[in-house]
Amino acid sequence: MRANLDFLTLLAAAALLAPPTAFAGQSAATLYALNCMGCHLPPEEAKQRAQPLRGQFAHSETGRIFFISVPAAGKRPLTAAEDAVLMEEILTWKRSCRVILQQAPLVNYSGEKFVK
């Protein structure tokens, strides 16, 4: 009986010391940092640098095309759930980006899972 109580006490202590990500999925910001920031700036840095837009955008008859790709070389592939969380985070940035909304006022980012 005493050994069982000691085991439960040790298990409870380990649970309290474990990092929160051990119990929950990683946040979208963590997924972005681990899988995208090797090539892309984090949103805060992009806002601080505030350079004028350069280059051309790809277009189709339905509007501007956004290319989102995460290289798999040397990194673990994202699960479907992680991919969905990361995609939603990136689309949230696009929905709140005043430059995109000013340049394409007829585009309504109202919660679609994928931009077409």
C-alpha positions, 0 to 999 in steps of 0.5 A, spaced: 500 500 500 505 504 501 509 503 495 502 504 491 502 511 494 509 513 493 508 511 486 502 516 485 505 521 489 511 521 484 507 520 478 503 527 480 510 530 481 512 528 475 505 531 472 506 538 475 514 538 472 512 536 465 512 542 460 505 544 458 506 542 451 506 535 453 499 535 455 496 539 449 498 540 442 503 545 440 501 552 439 500 555 432 506 560 434 510 554 436 509 550 430 511 556 425 517 557 429 519 550 429 517 549 421 517 556 418 522 561 421 528 557 417 526 561 411 520 566 413 521 572 418 516 572 424 510 576 424 513 581 429 520 582 425 516 583 419 512 589 422 518 592 425 522 592 418 516 595 414 519 595 407 515 597 401 512 591 397 517 589 392 516 583 386 510 581 383 504 576 385 501 570 382 494 571 379 489 567 377 482 569 374 479 568 381 484 573 384 491 573 387 495 566 389 498 565 395 504 559 396 504 556 402 510 551 403 513 548 409 520 544 406 520 537 409 528 536 408 531 535 415 524 536 419 519 532 421 512 532 417 507 536 420 501 532 422 494 533 419 492 537 426 498 541 426 498 543 419 490 545 420 492 549 426 498 552 422 494 554 416 489 557 420 494 562 424 497 564 417 490 565 414 489 570 420 495 574 419 492 575 412 485 577 414 488 582 418 493 585 413 491 592 411 496 591 405 492 585 402 486 589 404 487 595 401 490 592 395 485 587 394 478 591 397 474 586 394 477 580 397 473 578 403 477 573 408 471 571 412 474 565 415 475 560 409 480 555 411 483 556 404 484 562 400 482 561 393 
